[in-house]
Amino acid sequence: MGSRAEAEHQAIADLAAHLGLELLAVDTDLYGVDAIPHGEVIARMSEEGMLGDGTAVLVKGSRVAGLEEVAHVMVEGAGGSYTSA
């Protein structure tokens, strides 16, 4: 994203807020919210009942961020199956 990175991340945060969605920023402060360390997100997502019926999750990030592991833990913890795109 280059020089537009901060503005683009903030636009996503603004849209999430407008839609009433919770935004968890993993290892980045570009969204304008406190960053959560990768390992802490994994621990939170591993908690029983974190994701309920009807919960939708969008995992967005660069491959280097390692968010595939976060997505895997979320899906498996919710009793689903995981496929990486």
VEXTORTI-923089 format. One record per atom (N, C-alpha, C, CB): x, y, z. Coordinates in steps of 0.001 Angstrom, whole numbers, padded with zeros to 6 digits, always signed. Glycine has a CB too. Example, Ala and Ser with C-alpha at 12.3 -4.5 7.8 and 13.67 -1.06 7.14 Angstrom:
2
+013190-005690+007800/+012300-004500+007800/+013200-003300+007800/+011308-004473+009046/+012850-002250+007080/+013670-001060+007140/+012900+000030+007870/+014084-000598+005725/
This chain:
85
+000812-001191+000000/+000000+000000+000000/+000857+001257+000000/-000924-000003+001189/+002074+001090+000413/+002986+002216+000372/+002540+003390+001210/+003166+002656-001022/+002573+004570+000616/+002259+005800+001346/+000789+005889+001751/+002624+007001+000504/-000064+005063+001166/-001497+005087+001489/-001868+004118+002618/-002308+004750+000249/-000915+003383+003135/-001198+002317+004108/-002008+002810+005301/+000100+001707+004601/-001580+003882+005924/-002280+004358+007124/-003703+004784+006797/-001519+005528+007760/-003895+005527+005719/-005236+005991+005335/-006143+004821+004968/-005146+006972+004154/-005614+003821+004269/-006423+002664+003873/-006833+001832+005089/-005649+001789+002875/-005911+001639+006021/-006244+000898+007245/-007288+001667+008058/-004969+000649+008102/-007144+002974+008141/-008104+003780+008886/-009482+003730+008225/-007617+005233+008992/-009531+003691+006905/-010810+003581+006195/-011513+002268+006545/-010592+003676+004669/-010755+001191+006669/-011339-000098+007061/-011865-000017+008485/-010297-001239+006937/-011100+000606+009377/-011540+000766+010767/-012812+001608+010844/-010428+001411+011612/-012870+002663+010058/-014061+003515+010044/-015282+002745+009550/-013826+004749+009162/-015106+001954+008500/-016216+001153+007975/-016679+000133+009011/-015801+000439+006674/-015747-000528+009666/-016098-001502+010698/-016910-000833+011809/-014826-002157+011280/-016472+000328+012240/-017197+001060+013291/-018593+001446+012811/-016414+002326+013715/-018703+001910+011582/-019997+002299+011012/-020962+001112+010975/-019807+002869+009595/-020429-000083+010707/-021251-001288+010618/-021473-001957+011969/-020616-002270+009672/-020865-001402+013010/-021019-001978+014342/-020211-003247+014542/-022462-002265+014605/-019101-003358+013845/-018256-004546+013928/-017082-004314+014864/-017751-004942+012542/-016696-005360+015573/-015515-005294+016423/-014282-005526+015566/-015593-006332+017576/-013285-004688+015726/-012044-004799+014978/-010929-005177+015923/-011716-003487+014244/-010253-006269+015627/-009073-006667+016386/-007867-006464+015475/-009177-008161+016890/-006997-005566+015842/-005808-005271+015055/-004652-006097+015591/-005471-003756+015089/-004179-007021+014794/-003125-007934+015219/-001763-007386+014810/-003344-009337+014622/-000963-007083+015795/+000423-006630+015597/+000559-005392+014711/+001228-007742+015000/-000452-004530+014662/-000344-003280+013917/-001195-002208+014584/-000773-003476+012445/-000706-000984+014526/-001485+000129+015070/-002060+001004+013957/-000618+000975+016006/-001999+000529+012719/-002467+001323+011583/-003987+001510+011538/-002014+000679+010309/-004723+000707+012299/-006180+000831+012312/-006675+001879+013306/-006804-000505+012634/-005767+002451+014083/-006166+003461+015044/-006713+002896+016340/-007176+004347+014436/-006550+001597+016541/-006941+000949+017799/-005698+000264+018361/-008126-000089+017584/-005745-000081+019628/-004605-000744+020248/-004321-002074+019552/-004862-000966+021750/-003076-002296+019232/-002657-003552+018615/-002678-004672+019641/-001253-003417+017998/-003054-005847+019192/-003061-007038+020041/-001982-007978+019519/-004476-007737+020052/-001101-008451+020396/-000073-009381+019943/-000684-010663+019373/+000870-009718+021093/-000050-011209+018369/-000502-012421+017690/-000878-013522+018677/+000577-012923+016745/+000000-013802+019617/-000249-014865+020592/-001457-014605+021469/+000954-015050+021458/-001711-013340+021798/-002878-013004+022622/-004175-013241+021850/-002803-011538+023092/-004166-012948+020561/-005352-013205+019743/-005633-014698+019703/-005167-012649+018311/-004590-015501+019530/-004761-016960+019518/-005375-017412+020843/-003397-017681+019272/-004889-016892+021956/-005425-017272+023267/-006885-016859+023398/-004595-016636+024394/-007232-015632+022970/-008623-015175+023044/-009541-016034+022197/-008727-013724+022603/-009102-016360+020998/-009926-017136+020086/-010080-018577+020540/-009339-017098+018699/-009151-019044+021353/-009210-020417+021857/-010213-020562+022995/-007834-020864+022324/-010644-019436+023567/-011591-019489+024675/-012913-020095+024215/-011821-018085+025259/-013457-020944+025039/-014730-021579+024726/-015835-020530+024596/-015094-022612+025807/-016614-020643+023562/-017743-019741+023381/-017391-018395+022778/-018399-019523+024675/-016167-018207+022330/-015773-016918+021754/-016595-016607+020510/-014275-016915+021410/-016818-017622+019689/-017599-017444+018475/-018895-018228+018598/-016799-017891+017229/-020009-017538+018497/-021299-018194+018612/-021949-018417+017264/-022210-017390+019487/-023091-019056+017283/-023856-019256+016060/-024152-017915+015414/-025161-020017+016347/-023998-017850+014121/-024282-016627+013400/-023159-015616+013404/-025478-016007+013958/-022024-015953+014018/-020883-015037+014047/-020141-015116+012718/-019929-015370+015232/-019872-013978+012135/-019077-013909+010910/-017753-013247+011238/-019826-013131+009783/-016687-013758+010651/-015354-013229+010910/-014635-013011+009581/-014542-014188+011828/-014066-011843+009420/-013202-011556+008284/-011787-011426+008821/-013652-010254+007519/-010895-012259+008310/-009490-012187+008692/-008763-011569+007513/-008899-013607+009071/-008220-010371+007731/-007562-009613+006673/-006148-009292+007107/-008342-008317+006340/-005209-009594+006246/-003832-009262+006559/-002878-009800+005524/-003464-009787+007913/-001665-009340+005589/-000645-009849+004682/-000230-011243+005145/+000585-008889+004622/+000308-012019+004228/+000721-013381+004569/+001767-013378+005680/+001273-014096+003331/+002612-012385+005716/+003667-012331+006711/+003113-012170+008128/+004615-011195+006393/+001894-011672+008258/+001296-011469+009583/+000950-012790+010258/+000043-010607+009468/+000865-013879+009502/+000589-015193+010086/-000832-015361+010579/+001520-015444+011213/-001765-014659+009977/-003148-014722+010444/-003858-016011+010046/-003915-013546+009910/-003215-016834+009204/-003794-018138+008900/-003970-018952+010175/-002916-018900+007896/-003000-018831+011062/-003068-019562+012332/-004230-019058+013175/-001748-019423+013112/-004454-017757+013184/-005582-017181+013916/-006888-017715+013341/-005552-015631+013853/-007010-017696+012020/-008231-018191+011369/-008459-019663+011690/-008150-017990+009845/-007397-020436+011654/-007509-021869+011953/-008026-022102+013370/-006151-022560+011773/-007469-021408+014330/-007888-021567+015724/-009349-021150+015890/-006981-020736+016664/-009747-020060+015239/-011138-019605+015351/-012104-020646+014809/-011329-018281+014607/-011822-021155+013631/-012730-022099+012989/-012774-023414+013745/-012313-022341+011545/-011632-023957+014071/-011587-025225+014798/-012239-025096+016174/-010136-025703+014945/-012024-023971+016838/-012631-023744+018153/-014140-023633+018090/-012066-022497+018775/-014654-023231+016931/-016098-023109+016756/-016707-024411+016223/-016419-021949+015806/-015875-025445+016097/-016384-026740+015656/-016502-026862+014147/-017717-026992+016274/-015873-025970+013420/-015932-026025+011964/-014690-026649+011376/-016127-024645+011395/-014587-026535+010069/-013389-027021+009385/-012716-025832+008717/-013735-028138+008338/-011423-025934+008512/-010635-024808+008039/-010033-025116+006674/-009533-024464+009044/-010158-024172+005758/-009515-024244+004459/-008890-022888+004180/-010526-024649+003339/-007612-022867+003877/-006922-021612+003569/-007119-021269+002106/-005415-021709+003904/-007367-019975+001837/-007555-019539+000444/-006247-019195-000190/-008487-018344+000364/
